[in-house]
């Protein structure tokens, strides 16, 4: 039972961590795109 | 009502109850976050793709953390001889706090690392938890 628990918790934490990392990656990419598009928008004006 | 979890069937019952309770809380919070206060998607297709993937991975991350919430609460009940109902409430609390706290912290660290922090509160309202 203890092994089963450890396996379930480990899989769950790893999956959540992986998804978290992916979400953060897309969030940062989005922030970078916004950051880079803001000055060009100002230049266009 | 048993105050200890000894048999595996009791354990599984309270694990399933904790899982259900935390699922309800997490799904409610995800629904609020992704469909009410998320704002409109960006007009640019590249940014829109990142926006959609961020939402998807955020939801997957929240949902995949649920078994660990349930296991943690039941293990705490089992080791500290708490009432099993307290374990269910604990799982709900973990679901309520969830991963956004970690996600916001990680996003803040990433922004700090690449030098995108422009003072306190500069990115307020645009955190990952707003998806």
Backbone of each chain as nested JSON, in Angstrom:
{
  "chains": [
    {"id": "A", "residues": [
      {"number": 1, "name": "UNK", "atoms": {"N": [0.836, -1.205, 0.0], "CA": [0.0, 0.0, 0.0], "C": [0.867, 1.25, 0.0]}},
      {"number": 2, "name": "UNK", "atoms": {"N": [1.925, 1.207, 0.784], "CA": [2.819, 2.36, 0.853], "C": [3.511, 2.606, -0.5]}},
      {"number": 3, "name": "UNK", "atoms": {"N": [3.937, 1.5, -1.132], "CA": [4.566, 1.646, -2.457], "C": [3.592, 2.236, -3.468]}},
      {"number": 4, "name": "UNK", "atoms": {"N": [2.344, 1.745, -3.386], "CA": [1.302, 2.24, -4.288], "C": [1.109, 3.75, -4.095]}},
      {"number": 5, "name": "UNK", "atoms": {"N": [1.07, 4.153, -2.84], "CA": [0.914, 5.577, -2.518], "C": [2.072, 6.411, -3.055]}},
      {"number": 6, "name": "UNK", "atoms": {"N": [3.263, 5.88, -2.833], "CA": [4.45, 6.615, -3.285], "C": [4.434, 6.759, -4.795]}},
      {"number": 7, "name": "UNK", "atoms": {"N": [4.043, 5.681, -5.485], "CA": [4.007, 5.721, -6.951], "C": [2.968, 6.734, -7.43]}},
      {"number": 8, "name": "UNK", "atoms": {"N": [1.763, 6.663, -6.824], "CA": [0.685, 7.591, -7.232], "C": [1.105, 9.044, -6.995]}},
      {"number": 9, "name": "UNK", "atoms": {"N": [1.647, 9.296, -5.814], "CA": [2.034, 10.674, -5.49], "C": [3.155, 11.16, -6.4]}},
      {"number": 10, "name": "UNK", "atoms": {"N": [4.116, 10.267, -6.642], "CA": [5.242, 10.667, -7.489], "C": [4.772, 10.97, -8.912]}},
      {"number": 11, "name": "UNK", "atoms": {"N": [3.91, 10.089, -9.452], "CA": [3.41, 10.319, -10.814], "C": [2.62, 11.627, -10.869]}},
      {"number": 12, "name": "UNK", "atoms": {"N": [1.786, 11.816, -9.858], "CA": [0.953, 13.018, -9.834], "C": [1.787, 14.288, -9.752]}},
      {"number": 13, "name": "UNK", "atoms": {"N": [2.767, 14.268, -8.859], "CA": [3.613, 15.462, -8.697], "C": [4.447, 15.709, -9.956]}},
      {"number": 14, "name": "UNK", "atoms": {"N": [4.966, 14.629, -10.541], "CA": [5.765, 14.792, -11.762], "C": [4.92, 15.341, -12.908]}},
      {"number": 15, "name": "UNK", "atoms": {"N": [3.696, 14.781, -13.055], "CA": [2.82, 15.256, -14.125], "C": [2.44, 16.71, -13.898]}},
      {"number": 16, "name": "UNK", "atoms": {"N": [2.126, 17.045, -12.653], "CA": [1.76, 18.438, -12.352], "C": [2.951, 19.363, -12.572]}},
      {"number": 17, "name": "UNK", "atoms": {"N": [4.123, 18.913, -12.192], "CA": [5.319, 19.73, -12.399], "C": [5.613, 19.942, -13.864]}},
      {"number": 18, "name": "UNK", "atoms": {"N": [5.435, 18.881, -14.659], "CA": [5.66, 18.987, -16.103], "C": [4.671, 19.983, -16.719]}},
      {"number": 19, "name": "UNK", "atoms": {"N": [3.394, 19.821, -16.345], "CA": [2.375, 20.727, -16.889], "C": [2.621, 22.157, -16.429]}},
      {"number": 20, "name": "UNK", "atoms": {"N": [3.05, 22.286, -15.185], "CA": [3.371, 23.615, -14.644], "C": [4.5, 24.261, -15.436]}},
      {"number": 21, "name": "UNK", "atoms": {"N": [5.525, 23.46, -15.721], "CA": [6.655, 23.994, -16.481], "C": [6.214, 24.418, -17.88]}},
      {"number": 22, "name": "UNK", "atoms": {"N": [5.354, 23.623, -18.504], "CA": [4.861, 23.98, -19.834], "C": [4.035, 25.264, -19.779]}},
      {"number": 23, "name": "UNK", "atoms": {"N": [3.183, 25.36, -18.744], "CA": [2.352, 26.561, -18.621], "C": [3.223, 27.797, -18.406]}},
      {"number": 24, "name": "UNK", "atoms": {"N": [4.241, 27.657, -17.571], "CA": [5.139, 28.789, -17.313], "C": [5.901, 29.158, -18.583]}},
      {"number": 25, "name": "UNK", "atoms": {"N": [6.294, 28.133, -19.334], "CA": [7.021, 28.389, -20.583], "C": [6.166, 29.215, -21.541]}},
      {"number": 26, "name": "UNK", "atoms": {"N": [4.906, 28.808, -21.715], "CA": [4.033, 29.555, -22.614], "C": [3.731, 30.94, -22.055]}},
      {"number": 27, "name": "UNK", "atoms": {"N": [3.625, 31.02, -20.751], "CA": [3.375, 32.326, -20.132], "C": [4.543, 33.277, -20.396]}},
      {"number": 28, "name": "UNK", "atoms": {"N": [5.748, 32.761, -20.233], "CA": [6.926, 33.604, -20.439], "C": [7.066, 33.985, -21.912]}},
      {"number": 29, "name": "UNK", "atoms": {"N": [6.775, 33.029, -22.808], "CA": [6.836, 33.343, -24.244], "C": [5.828, 34.439, -24.59]}},
      {"number": 30, "name": "UNK", "atoms": {"N": [4.653, 34.323, -23.987], "CA": [3.61, 35.331, -24.214], "C": [4.068, 36.696, -23.708]}},
      {"number": 31, "name": "UNK", "atoms": {"N": [4.669, 36.693, -22.537], "CA": [5.166, 37.954, -21.972], "C": [6.258, 38.544, -22.869]}},
      {"number": 32, "name": "UNK", "atoms": {"N": [7.14, 37.675, -23.383], "CA": [8.219, 38.14, -24.256], "C": [7.64, 38.756, -25.532]}},
      {"number": 33, "name": "UNK", "atoms": {"N": [6.644, 38.059, -26.119], "CA": [6.028, 38.586, -27.341], "C": [5.383, 39.936, -27.082]}},
      {"number": 34, "name": "UNK", "atoms": {"N": [4.698, 40.054, -25.944], "CA": [4.057, 41.333, -25.611], "C": [5.12, 42.409, -25.395]}},
      {"number": 35, "name": "UNK", "atoms": {"N": [6.193, 41.993, -24.74], "CA": [7.279, 42.923, -24.426], "C": [7.922, 43.444, -25.707]}},
      {"number": 36, "name": "UNK", "atoms": {"N": [8.1, 42.529, -26.69], "CA": [8.759, 42.925, -27.934], "C": [7.814, 43.647, -28.879]}},
      {"number": 37, "name": "UNK", "atoms": {"N": [6.513, 43.344, -28.795], "CA": [5.579, 43.991, -29.722], "C": [5.22, 45.395, -29.247]}},
      {"number": 38, "name": "UNK", "atoms": {"N": [5.376, 45.67, -27.965], "CA": [4.994, 46.999, -27.454], "C": [5.824, 48.135, -28.054]}},
      {"number": 39, "name": "UNK", "atoms": {"N": [7.193, 48.049, -28.111], "CA": [7.962, 49.152, -28.694], "C": [7.68, 49.361, -30.174]}},
      {"number": 40, "name": "UNK", "atoms": {"N": [7.488, 48.242, -30.94], "CA": [7.226, 48.394, -32.365], "C": [5.878, 49.059, -32.589]}},
      {"number": 41, "name": "UNK", "atoms": {"N": [4.915, 48.774, -31.712], "CA": [3.609, 49.423, -31.83], "C": [3.736, 50.917, -31.592]}},
      {"number": 42, "name": "UNK", "atoms": {"N": [4.628, 51.27, -30.645], "CA": [4.84, 52.695, -30.381], "C": [5.503, 53.377, -31.588]}},
      {"number": 43, "name": "UNK", "atoms": {"N": [6.439, 52.629, -32.269], "CA": [7.117, 53.201, -33.425], "C": [6.168, 53.407, -34.594]}},
      {"number": 44, "name": "UNK", "atoms": {"N": [5.187, 52.484, -34.705], "CA": [4.243, 52.584, -35.813], "C": [3.396, 53.854, -35.71]}},
      {"number": 45, "name": "UNK", "atoms": {"N": [3.125, 54.252, -34.439], "CA": [2.235, 55.374, -34.239], "C": [2.784, 56.714, -34.694]}}
    ]},
    {"id": "B", "residues": [
      {"number": 1, "name": "UNK", "atoms": {"N": [-18.322, 6.666, 13.482], "CA": [-17.34, 7.033, 12.45], "C": [-15.923, 6.682, 12.915]}},
      {"number": 2, "name": "UNK", "atoms": {"N": [-15.163, 6.002, 12.088], "CA": [-13.807, 5.637, 12.532], "C": [-12.905, 6.869, 12.567]}},
      {"number": 3, "name": "UNK", "atoms": {"N": [-12.064, 6.921, 13.596], "CA": [-11.135, 8.053, 13.669], "C": [-9.749, 7.651, 13.188]}},
      {"number": 4, "name": "UNK", "atoms": {"N": [-9.605, 6.37, 12.835], "CA": [-8.323, 5.921, 12.305], "C": [-8.568, 5.187, 10.995]}},
      {"number": 5, "name": "UNK", "atoms": {"N": [-7.564, 5.186, 10.156], "CA": [-7.68, 4.477, 8.891], "C": [-6.694, 3.324, 8.939]}},
      {"number": 6, "name": "UNK", "atoms": {"N": [-7.222, 2.128, 9.145], "CA": [-6.339, 0.971, 9.237], "C": [-6.493, 0.037, 8.044]}},
      {"number": 7, "name": "UNK", "atoms": {"N": [-7.734, -0.246, 7.721], "CA": [-7.978, -1.181, 6.626], "C": [-7.822, -0.474, 5.289]}},
      {"number": 8, "name": "UNK", "atoms": {"N": [-7.385, -1.201, 4.28], "CA": [-7.151, -0.559, 2.985], "C": [-8.436, -0.076, 2.353]}},
      {"number": 9, "name": "UNK", "atoms": {"N": [-9.581, -0.748, 2.731], "CA": [-10.852, -0.308, 2.152], "C": [-11.266, 1.059, 2.718]}},
      {"number": 10, "name": "UNK", "atoms": {"N": [-11.046, 1.239, 4.029], "CA": [-11.289, 2.567, 4.626], "C": [-10.387, 3.601, 3.977]}},
      {"number": 11, "name": "UNK", "atoms": {"N": [-9.148, 3.18, 3.844], "CA": [-8.173, 4.094, 3.259], "C": [-8.622, 4.526, 1.874]}},
      {"number": 12, "name": "UNK", "atoms": {"N": [-9.024, 3.545, 1.052], "CA": [-9.419, 3.85, -0.324], "C": [-10.672, 4.715, -0.351]}},
      {"number": 13, "name": "UNK", "atoms": {"N": [-11.619, 4.414, 0.565], "CA": [-12.847, 5.215, 0.615], "C": [-12.525, 6.683, 0.897]}},
      {"number": 14, "name": "UNK", "atoms": {"N": [-11.689, 6.924, 1.917], "CA": [-11.384, 8.315, 2.284], "C": [-10.47, 8.97, 1.252]}},
      {"number": 15, "name": "UNK", "atoms": {"N": [-9.648, 8.162, 0.597], "CA": [-8.822, 8.707, -0.5], "C": [-9.724, 9.177, -1.632]}},
      {"number": 16, "name": "UNK", "atoms": {"N": [-10.716, 8.332, -1.973], "CA": [-11.646, 8.701, -3.047], "C": [-12.474, 9.918, -2.647]}},
      {"number": 17, "name": "UNK", "atoms": {"N": [-12.885, 9.97, -1.366], "CA": [-13.657, 11.134, -0.907], "C": [-12.814, 12.405, -0.988]}},
      {"number": 18, "name": "UNK", "atoms": {"N": [-11.549, 12.308, -0.591], "CA": [-10.658, 13.474, -0.663], "C": [-10.436, 13.888, -2.102]}},
      {"number": 19, "name": "UNK", "atoms": {"N": [-10.26, 12.878, -2.964], "CA": [-10.052, 13.166, -4.389], "C": [-11.263, 13.892, -4.962]}},
      {"number": 20, "name": "UNK", "atoms": {"N": [-12.446, 13.41, -4.62], "CA": [-13.667, 14.028, -5.124], "C": [-13.792, 15.47, -4.62]}},
      {"number": 21, "name": "UNK", "atoms": {"N": [-13.535, 15.655, -3.314], "CA": [-13.667, 17.0, -2.735], "C": [-12.691, 17.975, -3.376]}},
      {"number": 22, "name": "UNK", "atoms": {"N": [-11.433, 17.542, -3.514], "CA": [-10.456, 18.465, -4.113], "C": [-10.752, 18.687, -5.59]}},
      {"number": 23, "name": "UNK", "atoms": {"N": [-11.296, 17.65, -6.277], "CA": [-11.665, 17.825, -7.686], "C": [-12.745, 18.889, -7.84]}},
      {"number": 24, "name": "UNK", "atoms": {"N": [-13.742, 18.821, -6.952], "CA": [-14.831, 19.808, -7.024], "C": [-14.277, 21.222, -6.858]}},
      {"number": 25, "name": "UNK", "atoms": {"N": [-13.407, 21.396, -5.865], "CA": [-12.861, 22.733, -5.601], "C": [-11.993, 23.197, -6.772]}},
      {"number": 26, "name": "UNK", "atoms": {"N": [-11.131, 22.299, -7.252], "CA": [-10.2, 22.691, -8.322], "C": [-10.957, 23.004, -9.614]}},
      {"number": 27, "name": "UNK", "atoms": {"N": [-11.953, 22.171, -9.942], "CA": [-12.711, 22.413, -11.181], "C": [-13.487, 23.726, -11.076]}},
      {"number": 28, "name": "UNK", "atoms": {"N": [-14.041, 23.993, -9.899], "CA": [-14.758, 25.259, -9.715], "C": [-13.805, 26.44, -9.884]}},
      {"number": 29, "name": "UNK", "atoms": {"N": [-12.629, 26.323, -9.312], "CA": [-11.669, 27.424, -9.392], "C": [-11.15, 27.604, -10.83]}},
      {"number": 30, "name": "UNK", "atoms": {"N": [-10.917, 26.466, -11.497], "CA": [-10.469, 26.535, -12.896], "C": [-11.548, 27.168, -13.781]}},
      {"number": 31, "name": "UNK", "atoms": {"N": [-12.805, 26.781, -13.53], "CA": [-13.899, 27.359, -14.308], "C": [-13.975, 28.857, -14.121]}},
      {"number": 32, "name": "UNK", "atoms": {"N": [-13.843, 29.292, -12.869], "CA": [-13.863, 30.728, -12.595], "C": [-12.712, 31.436, -13.287]}},
      {"number": 33, "name": "UNK", "atoms": {"N": [-11.547, 30.805, -13.199], "CA": [-10.331, 31.45, -13.691], "C": [-10.289, 31.49, -15.221]}},
      {"number": 34, "name": "UNK", "atoms": {"N": [-10.666, 30.373, -15.842], "CA": [-10.494, 30.269, -17.291], "C": [-11.668, 30.826, -18.081]}},
      {"number": 35, "name": "UNK", "atoms": {"N": [-12.835, 30.903, -17.455], "CA": [-13.996, 31.29, -18.254], "C": [-14.699, 32.549, -17.785]}},
      {"number": 36, "name": "UNK", "atoms": {"N": [-14.332, 33.094, -16.647], "CA": [-15.012, 34.324, -16.242], "C": [-14.056, 35.512, -16.195]}},
      {"number": 37, "name": "UNK", "atoms": {"N": [-12.877, 35.314, -15.585], "CA": [-11.985, 36.462, -15.403], "C": [-10.744, 36.364, -16.28]}},
      {"number": 38, "name": "UNK", "atoms": {"N": [-10.825, 35.577, -17.36], "CA": [-9.622, 35.367, -18.171], "C": [-9.371, 36.51, -19.149]}},
      {"number": 39, "name": "UNK", "atoms": {"N": [-10.408, 37.225, -19.519], "CA": [-10.244, 38.267, -20.53], "C": [-10.276, 37.676, -21.925]}},
      {"number": 40, "name": "UNK", "atoms": {"N": [-10.158, 38.545, -22.905], "CA": [-10.224, 38.092, -24.301], "C": [-8.87, 37.55, -24.748]}},
      {"number": 41, "name": "UNK", "atoms": {"N": [-8.882, 36.586, -25.694], "CA": [-7.599, 36.099, -26.234], "C": [-6.929, 37.192, -27.064]}},
      {"number": 42, "name": "UNK", "atoms": {"N": [-5.594, 37.166, -27.168], "CA": [-4.892, 38.174, -27.972], "C": [-5.268, 38.057, -29.442]}},
      {"number": 43, "name": "UNK", "atoms": {"N": [-5.188, 39.177, -30.152], "CA": [-5.571, 39.192, -31.571], "C": [-4.524, 38.497, -32.441]}},
      {"number": 44, "name": "UNK", "atoms": {"N": [-3.256, 38.619, -32.07], "CA": [-2.175, 38.014, -32.844], "C": [-2.258, 36.489, -32.76]}},
      {"number": 45, "name": "UNK", "atoms": {"N": [-2.224, 35.755, -33.893], "CA": [-2.388, 34.288, -33.841], "C": [-1.299, 33.571, -33.049]}},
      {"number": 46, "name": "UNK", "atoms": {"N": [-0.048, 34.062, -33.138], "CA": [1.039, 33.415, -32.387], "C": [0.801, 33.583, -30.883]}},
      {"number": 47, "name": "UNK", "atoms": {"N": [0.456, 34.801, -30.487], "CA": [0.189, 35.046, -29.067], "C": [-1.047, 34.289, -28.606]}},
      {"number": 48, "name": "UNK", "atoms": {"N": [-2.024, 34.181, -29.508], "CA": [-3.253, 33.466, -29.157], "C": [-2.962, 31.981, -28.921]}},
      {"number": 49, "name": "UNK", "atoms": {"N": [-2.028, 31.42, -29.742], "CA": [-1.666, 30.009, -29.568], "C": [-0.987, 29.798, -28.212]}},
      {"number": 50, "name": "UNK", "atoms": {"N": [-0.07, 30.705, -27.853], "CA": [0.584, 30.587, -26.548], "C": [-0.422, 30.756, -25.412]}},
      {"number": 51, "name": "UNK", "atoms": {"N": [-1.356, 31.666, -25.604], "CA": [-2.382, 31.943, -24.594], "C": [-3.239, 30.689, -24.359]}},
      {"number": 52, "name": "UNK", "atoms": {"N": [-3.637, 30.055, -25.491], "CA": [-4.477, 28.854, -25.384], "C": [-3.703, 27.696, -24.746]}},
      {"number": 53, "name": "UNK", "atoms": {"N": [-2.412, 27.539, -25.141], "CA": [-1.618, 26.44, -24.574], "C": [-1.348, 26.666, -23.096]}},
      {"number": 54, "name": "UNK", "atoms": {"N": [-1.155, 27.918, -22.714], "CA": [-0.938, 28.213, -21.299], "C": [-2.162, 27.806, -20.484]}},
      {"number": 55, "name": "UNK", "atoms": {"N": [-3.347, 28.142, -20.995], "CA": [-4.581, 27.751, -20.314], "C": [-4.696, 26.231, -20.214]}},
      {"number": 56, "name": "UNK", "atoms": {"N": [-4.378, 25.539, -21.337], "CA": [-4.516, 24.08, -21.364], "C": [-3.567, 23.423, -20.353]}},
      {"number": 57, "name": "UNK", "atoms": {"N": [-2.299, 23.859, -20.362], "CA": [-1.333, 23.239, -19.456], "C": [-1.593, 23.6, -18.01]}},
      {"number": 58, "name": "UNK", "atoms": {"N": [-2.146, 24.788, -17.807], "CA": [-2.519, 25.175, -16.444], "C": [-3.605, 24.238, -15.906]}},
      {"number": 59, "name": "UNK", "atoms": {"N": [-4.608, 23.967, -16.741], "CA": [-5.69, 23.066, -16.326], "C": [-5.159, 21.651, -16.11]}},
      {"number": 60, "name": "UNK", "atoms": {"N": [-4.286, 21.184, -17.017], "CA": [-3.727, 19.827, -16.871], "C": [-2.903, 19.742, -15.591]}},
      {"number": 61, "name": "UNK", "atoms": {"N": [-2.122, 20.779, -15.32], "CA": [-1.302, 20.778, -14.111], "C": [-2.132, 20.728, -12.85]}},
      {"number": 62, "name": "UNK", "atoms": {"N": [-3.217, 21.498, -12.849], "CA": [-4.092, 21.506, -11.671], "C": [-4.731, 20.137, -11.465]}},
      {"number": 63, "name": "UNK", "atoms": {"N": [-5.24, 19.563, -12.565], "CA": [-5.962, 18.297, -12.445], "C": [-5.021, 17.14, -12.126]}},
      {"number": 64, "name": "UNK", "atoms": {"N": [-3.8, 17.188, -12.66], "CA": [-2.889, 16.076, -12.398], "C": [-2.313, 16.134, -10.983]}},
      {"number": 65, "name": "UNK", "atoms": {"N": [-2.455, 17.275, -10.311], "CA": [-1.984, 17.354, -8.928], "C": [-3.01, 16.781, -7.947]}},
      {"number": 66, "name": "UNK", "atoms": {"N": [-4.219, 16.487, -8.429], "CA": [-5.284, 16.049, -7.521], "C": [-4.97, 14.767, -6.745]}},
      {"number": 67, "name": "UNK", "atoms": {"N": [-4.454, 13.688, -7.397], "CA": [-4.151, 12.478, -6.605], "C": [-3.149, 12.738, -5.482]}},
      {"number": 68, "name": "UNK", "atoms": {"N": [-2.193, 13.628, -5.737], "CA": [-1.227, 13.895, -4.665], "C": [-1.883, 14.653, -3.517]}},
      {"number": 69, "name": "UNK", "atoms": {"N": [-2.85, 15.538, -3.825], "CA": [-3.583, 16.221, -2.756], "C": [-4.324, 15.204, -1.892]}},
      {"number": 70, "name": "UNK", "atoms": {"N": [-5.033, 14.271, -2.567], "CA": [-5.806, 13.267, -1.836], "C": [-4.886, 12.378, -1.003]}},
      {"number": 71, "name": "UNK", "atoms": {"N": [-3.772, 11.948, -1.602], "CA": [-2.846, 11.079, -0.874], "C": [-2.254, 11.796, 0.332]}},
      {"number": 72, "name": "UNK", "atoms": {"N": [-1.869, 13.052, 0.135], "CA": [-1.288, 13.809, 1.238], "C": [-2.257, 13.927, 2.404]}},
      {"number": 73, "name": "UNK", "atoms": {"N": [-3.516, 14.257, 2.095], "CA": [-4.475, 14.455, 3.175], "C": [-4.75, 13.145, 3.907]}},
      {"number": 74, "name": "UNK", "atoms": {"N": [-4.89, 12.04, 3.154], "CA": [-5.187, 10.752, 3.813], "C": [-3.973, 10.261, 4.612]}},
      {"number": 75, "name": "UNK", "atoms": {"N": [-2.783, 10.494, 4.096], "CA": [-1.582, 10.095, 4.842], "C": [-1.46, 10.899, 6.131]}},
      {"number": 76, "name": "UNK", "atoms": {"N": [-1.784, 12.202, 6.064], "CA": [-1.749, 13.022, 7.273], "C": [-2.747, 12.513, 8.301]}},
      {"number": 77, "name": "UNK", "atoms": {"N": [-3.958, 12.15, 7.819], "CA": [-4.974, 11.601, 8.723], "C": [-4.476, 10.307, 9.34]}},
      {"number": 78, "name": "UNK", "atoms": {"N": [-3.883, 9.477, 8.514], "CA": [-3.434, 8.162, 8.975], "C": [-2.282, 8.275, 9.979]}},
      {"number": 79, "name": "UNK", "atoms": {"N": [-1.364, 9.183, 9.739], "CA": [-0.183, 9.281, 10.601], "C": [-0.452, 10.07, 11.874]}},
      {"number": 80, "name": "UNK", "atoms": {"N": [-1.296, 11.114, 11.764], "CA": [-1.53, 11.974, 12.929], "C": [-2.857, 11.689, 13.616]}},
      {"number": 81, "name": "UNK", "atoms": {"N": [-3.5, 10.588, 13.206], "CA": [-4.73, 10.137, 13.873], "C": [-5.807, 11.221, 13.905]}},
      {"number": 82, "name": "UNK", "atoms": {"N": [-5.964, 11.913, 12.787], "CA": [-7.005, 12.932, 12.692], "C": [-8.316, 12.277, 12.293]}},
      {"number": 83, "name": "UNK", "atoms": {"N": [-9.387, 13.045, 12.377], "CA": [-10.669, 12.566, 11.877], "C": [-10.592, 12.519, 10.338]}},
      {"number": 84, "name": "UNK", "atoms": {"N": [-11.105, 11.451, 9.72], "CA": [-11.033, 11.381, 8.25], "C": [-11.721, 12.553, 7.549]}},
      {"number": 85, "name": "UNK", "atoms": {"N": [-12.776, 13.088, 8.201], "CA": [-13.456, 14.245, 7.601], "C": [-12.491, 15.431, 7.521]}},
      {"number": 86, "name": "UNK", "atoms": {"N": [-11.622, 15.533, 8.526], "CA": [-10.608, 16.596, 8.48], "C": [-9.697, 16.398, 7.277]}},
      {"number": 87, "name": "UNK", "atoms": {"N": [-9.454, 15.137, 6.916], "CA": [-8.638, 14.86, 5.731], "C": [-9.308, 15.347, 4.457]}},
      {"number": 88, "name": "UNK", "atoms": {"N": [-10.638, 15.144, 4.389], "CA": [-11.38, 15.615, 3.214], "C": [-11.33, 17.14, 3.145]}},
      {"number": 89, "name": "UNK", "atoms": {"N": [-11.507, 17.784, 4.31], "CA": [-11.443, 19.251, 4.338], "C": [-10.033, 19.739, 3.969]}},
      {"number": 90, "name": "UNK", "atoms": {"N": [-9.048, 18.975, 4.407], "CA": [-7.653, 19.303, 4.082], "C": [-7.422, 19.231, 2.569]}},
      {"number": 91, "name": "UNK", "atoms": {"N": [-8.0, 18.187, 1.961], "CA": [-7.857, 18.043, 0.498], "C": [-8.537, 19.202, -0.218]}},
      {"number": 92, "name": "UNK", "atoms": {"N": [-9.705, 19.638, 0.322], "CA": [-10.381, 20.792, -0.273], "C": [-9.516, 22.043, -0.14]}},
      {"number": 93, "name": "UNK", "atoms": {"N": [-8.877, 22.186, 1.007], "CA": [-8.001, 23.343, 1.22], "C": [-6.825, 23.335, 0.262]}},
      {"number": 94, "name": "UNK", "atoms": {"N": [-6.256, 22.155, 0.065], "CA": [-5.139, 22.056, -0.885], "C": [-5.594, 22.373, -2.3]}},
      {"number": 95, "name": "UNK", "atoms": {"N": [-6.804, 21.904, -2.644], "CA": [-7.345, 22.213, -3.968], "C": [-7.61, 23.704, -4.12]}},
      {"number": 96, "name": "UNK", "atoms": {"N": [-8.013, 24.338, -3.023], "CA": [-8.297, 25.779, -3.069], "C": [-7.01, 26.585, -3.265]}},
      {"number": 97, "name": "UNK", "atoms": {"N": [-5.963, 26.177, -2.575], "CA": [-4.681, 26.877, -2.741], "C": [-4.063, 26.46, -4.071]}},
      {"number": 98, "name": "UNK", "atoms": {"N": [-3.918, 25.15, -4.256], "CA": [-3.525, 24.604, -5.546], "C": [-2.155, 25.013, -6.043]}},
      {"number": 99, "name": "UNK", "atoms": {"N": [-2.009, 24.9, -7.356], "CA": [-0.73, 25.183, -7.982], "C": [-0.532, 26.627, -8.437]}},
      {"number": 100, "name": "UNK", "atoms": {"N": [-1.573, 27.469, -8.529], "CA": [-1.328, 28.829, -9.012], "C": [-0.313, 29.582, -8.175]}},
      {"number": 101, "name": "UNK", "atoms": {"N": [-0.294, 29.261, -6.878], "CA": [0.67, 29.919, -6.004], "C": [2.089, 29.613, -6.487]}},
      {"number": 102, "name": "UNK", "atoms": {"N": [2.323, 28.331, -6.758], "CA": [3.626, 27.916, -7.289], "C": [3.869, 28.513, -8.666]}},
      {"number": 103, "name": "UNK", "atoms": {"N": [2.802, 28.5, -9.479], "CA": [2.945, 28.981, -10.856], "C": [3.296, 30.462, -10.879]}},
      {"number": 104, "name": "UNK", "atoms": {"N": [2.616, 31.259, -10.048], "CA": [2.907, 32.686, -10.005], "C": [4.329, 32.929, -9.51]}},
      {"number": 105, "name": "UNK", "atoms": {"N": [4.725, 32.116, -8.515], "CA": [6.087, 32.257, -8.002], "C": [7.112, 31.922, -9.069]}},
      {"number": 106, "name": "UNK", "atoms": {"N": [6.852, 30.835, -9.809], "CA": [7.794, 30.424, -10.86], "C": [7.829, 31.463, -11.978]}},
      {"number": 107, "name": "UNK", "atoms": {"N": [6.657, 31.986, -12.346], "CA": [6.612, 33.001, -13.411], "C": [7.366, 34.256, -12.979]}},
      {"number": 108, "name": "UNK", "atoms": {"N": [7.198, 34.616, -11.712], "CA": [7.909, 35.791, -11.187], "C": [9.425, 35.572, -11.258]}},
      {"number": 109, "name": "UNK", "atoms": {"N": [9.849, 34.358, -10.892], "CA": [11.284, 34.055, -10.941], "C": [11.807, 34.114, -12.375]}},
      {"number": 110, "name": "UNK", "atoms": {"N": [11.011, 33.558, -13.332], "CA": [11.415, 33.577, -14.739], "C": [11.534, 35.015, -15.238]}},
      {"number": 111, "name": "UNK", "atoms": {"N": [10.513, 35.83, -14.89], "CA": [10.532, 37.227, -15.337], "C": [11.724, 37.96, -14.764]}},
      {"number": 112, "name": "UNK", "atoms": {"N": [12.013, 37.662, -13.497], "CA": [13.136, 38.311, -12.836], "C": [14.442, 37.901, -13.527]}},
      {"number": 113, "name": "UNK", "atoms": {"N": [14.497, 36.614, -13.902], "CA": [15.714, 36.085, -14.507], "C": [15.978, 36.713, -15.875]}},
      {"number": 114, "name": "UNK", "atoms": {"N": [14.928, 36.934, -16.646], "CA": [15.144, 37.521, -17.972], "C": [14.976, 39.032, -17.948]}},
      {"number": 115, "name": "UNK", "atoms": {"N": [14.881, 39.602, -16.752], "CA": [14.878, 41.057, -16.61], "C": [13.619, 41.721, -17.102]}},
      {"number": 116, "name": "UNK", "atoms": {"N": [12.482, 41.078, -16.905], "CA": [11.229, 41.681, -17.366], "C": [10.411, 42.32, -16.253]}},
      {"number": 117, "name": "UNK", "atoms": {"N": [10.967, 42.348, -15.054], "CA": [10.225, 42.974, -13.956], "C": [10.512, 44.466, -13.981]}},
      {"number": 118, "name": "UNK", "atoms": {"N": [9.439, 45.247, -14.159], "CA": [9.609, 46.701, -14.25], "C": [9.058, 47.364, -13.001]}},
      {"number": 119, "name": "UNK", "atoms": {"N": [9.426, 46.854, -11.853], "CA": [8.931, 47.439, -10.617], "C": [7.787, 46.632, -10.048]}},
      {"number": 120, "name": "UNK", "atoms": {"N": [7.517, 46.873, -8.778], "CA": [6.496, 46.086, -8.093], "C": [5.13, 46.361, -8.7]}},
      {"number": 121, "name": "UNK", "atoms": {"N": [4.411, 45.267, -9.001], "CA": [3.052, 45.394, -9.502], "C": [2.965, 45.77, -10.965]}},
      {"number": 122, "name": "UNK", "atoms": {"N": [4.1, 45.773, -11.668], "CA": [4.064, 46.167, -13.079], "C": [3.268, 45.175, -13.908]}},
      {"number": 123, "name": "UNK", "atoms": {"N": [3.342, 43.91, -13.532], "CA": [2.633, 42.878, -14.287], "C": [1.359, 42.458, -13.573]}},
      {"number": 124, "name": "UNK", "atoms": {"N": [0.898, 43.248, -12.642], "CA": [-0.281, 42.854, -11.875], "C": [-1.481, 42.689, -12.791]}},
      {"number": 125, "name": "UNK", "atoms": {"N": [-2.246, 41.656, -12.537], "CA": [-3.411, 41.397, -13.364], "C": [-3.081, 40.664, -14.64]}},
      {"number": 126, "name": "UNK", "atoms": {"N": [-1.814, 40.351, -14.834], "CA": [-1.431, 39.638, -16.046], "C": [-0.67, 38.366, -15.708]}},
      {"number": 127, "name": "UNK", "atoms": {"N": [-0.839, 37.88, -14.498], "CA": [-0.123, 36.691, -14.065], "C": [-0.652, 35.448, -14.731]}},
      {"number": 128, "name": "UNK", "atoms": {"N": [0.098, 34.353, -14.573], "CA": [-0.313, 33.098, -15.196], "C": [-1.623, 32.607, -14.623]}},
      {"number": 129, "name": "UNK", "atoms": {"N": [-1.894, 32.945, -13.369], "CA": [-3.114, 32.438, -12.765], "C": [-4.343, 33.077, -13.398]}},
      {"number": 130, "name": "UNK", "atoms": {"N": [-4.16, 34.193, -14.098], "CA": [-5.306, 34.776, -14.79], "C": [-5.572, 34.07, -16.114]}},
      {"number": 131, "name": "UNK", "atoms": {"N": [-4.555, 33.335, -16.584], "CA": [-4.658, 32.538, -17.805], "C": [-5.306, 33.306, -18.931]}}
    ]}
  ]
}
